[in-house]
């Protein structure tokens, strides 16, 4: 058995994680990762940095803005230049308008969203959301999810009142206090909303309609630089290995999400099932971008890009190299 396999067997037993990186792997150098560390979707990245990347890996709050020199969202960013950055596909589309050099190299996690609503507000079906106040964030993956769910029932975003609630952990209280009628957001805030309503809750899942694609991104310039590319391939391989490990035993990944994201461990455990930690390249990624581009372009009042233009944002060569790297071990 290889050192990596021995180490990962130890990990499954709840023992040392640090040995999961094989001594035979060359250190490609330190890598800087920026992403929203308060999301559950980032779990494979946190575990990869903690145990699988064959070098020093730092994870800081931020996202694609740190790749392209953009302004950080207040409260959701930190200074520094990223080698790779996580973000939902919605923000890839938004940032790439002015920065067409951004590239998706891996889908880290699929976020499985839902709408949590109050039955006592007269809500029993998605159609009943018409005219209701929904706590969400328009222009994000959550807002797009609401748009897709409503469209399935002959409604549009204009048929509801979108309410911005900050910080996000206030959403459950706003729902409980009847200031809003429903919540549509990522975890753990949907889980908190469900708990707040107790027996008065109704859930509408987006399975088959929309799933958030929480991706790892870099730039064309990084991929063209041999030293930078080696780091990107190594972190992609590490995330794939970390995702495989946490699918077997999520204990360490949940600890990292709870500690780094400052979440209640019970919230993490309860909301975990609403994610698919795939660490792959979805075959329908371009199809998703094409449809979503139409929505986002209309919101931003700009022309929608063509399928060929959007195809340039996807580079699966790193993923293929990472797959080959794993097969060679």
Secondary structure by P-SEA (a helix, b strand, c coil): ccaaaaaaaaaaaccccccccccccccccbbbbbcccccccaaaaaaaaacccccbbbbbcccccccccccccccccccccccbbbbcaaaaaaaaccccccccccccbbbbbbbbbbccccccccccccccccccccccaaaaaaaaaaaaaccccccbbbbbbccccaaaaaaaaccccccccccaaaaaaaaaacccbbbbbccccccccbbbbbcccccccaaaaaaaaaaaaaaaaaaaaaaacaaaaaaaaaaaacccaaaaaaaccccccccccccaaaaaaaaaaaaaaaaacbbbbcaaaaaaaccaaaaaaaaaaaaac
